Amino acid sequence: MIGRLIALLAGGIFGAGLLVSGLTNPRAVLGFLDVAGDWNPALIAVMISAIGVYALLSRLVLRSSRPLFAARFAQPVDAAIDSRLVGGAVLFGVGWAMSGLCPGPAVVVLANGTPQSLTFFAGILLGVALESISFARLDDLGNPHQGET
C-alpha cells in the first residue's frame, strides 16, 4: 500500500513539474520543435535539468541492492535496435510534432477535459490497441519477437 502511495505522490510531483515547465502547453512544445522557424529554446533548460537529475539519481539508486518498494529493479534487458523500436520512435516523434504533446503531458492535460485533450488521449488508446492487435497477429505468423509486448 505504501508503494502505491509513493507512486501516486511521485506521479503528482511529475505532473506538477510538467505544468510548471510548460510541457503541457502544445504551443511551447511546437515552438521548441520548430528549429527552422520561430524557434523557442526555453525547454532546453527543462531537458538539461531532467537529464542531469536522472543521471545523478539513477547512479545513486542503482547502487542499492533493491528498490525500497519492489522486489527488484525493472531494467531493460534487450538493447537491440530493431524495426519495432525505430517504428515506434518515428510514430512517437510524428505524434509529438503534430500535437505538441507526448503521453505524460497528455495525461496531465486530460484533466482539462478539452476536446483536443480528449481526442489526443483517444488517439493514444487507439494506437495502443492497434499495436497490440498487429503484433499479436505477427506473433501468430511466426514473428521473431514472439512473446514480447
Residue, then its C-alpha position, 0 to 999 in steps of 0.5 A: m500500500i505504501g508503494r502505491l502511495i509513493a507512486l501516486l505522490a511521485g506521479g503528482i510531483f511529475g505532473a506538477g513539474l510538467l505544468v510548471s515547465g510548460l510541457t503541457n502547453p502544445r504551443a511551447v512544445l511546437g515552438f521548441l520543435d520548430v528549429a527552422g522557424d520561430w524557434n523557442p529554446a526555453l525547454i532546453a533548460v527543462m531537458i538539461s535539468a531532467i537529464g542531469v537529475y536522472a543521471l545523478l539519481s539513477r547512479l545513486v539508486l542503482r547502487s542499492s541492492r533493491p528498490l525500497f518498494a519492489a522486489r527488484f529493479a525493472q531494467p531493460v534487458d534487450a538493447a537491440i535496435d530493431s524495426r519495432l523500436v525505430g517504428g515506434a520512435v518515428l510514430f512517437g516523434v510524428g505524434w509529438a510534432m503534430s500535437g505538441l504533446c507526448p503521453g505524460p503531458a497528455v495525461v496531465v492535460l486530460a484533466n482539462g477535459t478539452p476536446q483536443s485533450l480528449t481526442f489526443f488521449a483517444g488517439i493514444l488508446l487507439g494506437v495502443a490497441l492497434e499495436s497490440i492487435s498487429f503484433a499479436r497477429l505477427d506473433d501468430l505468423g511466426n514473428p521473431h519477437q514472439g512473446e514480447t509486448 
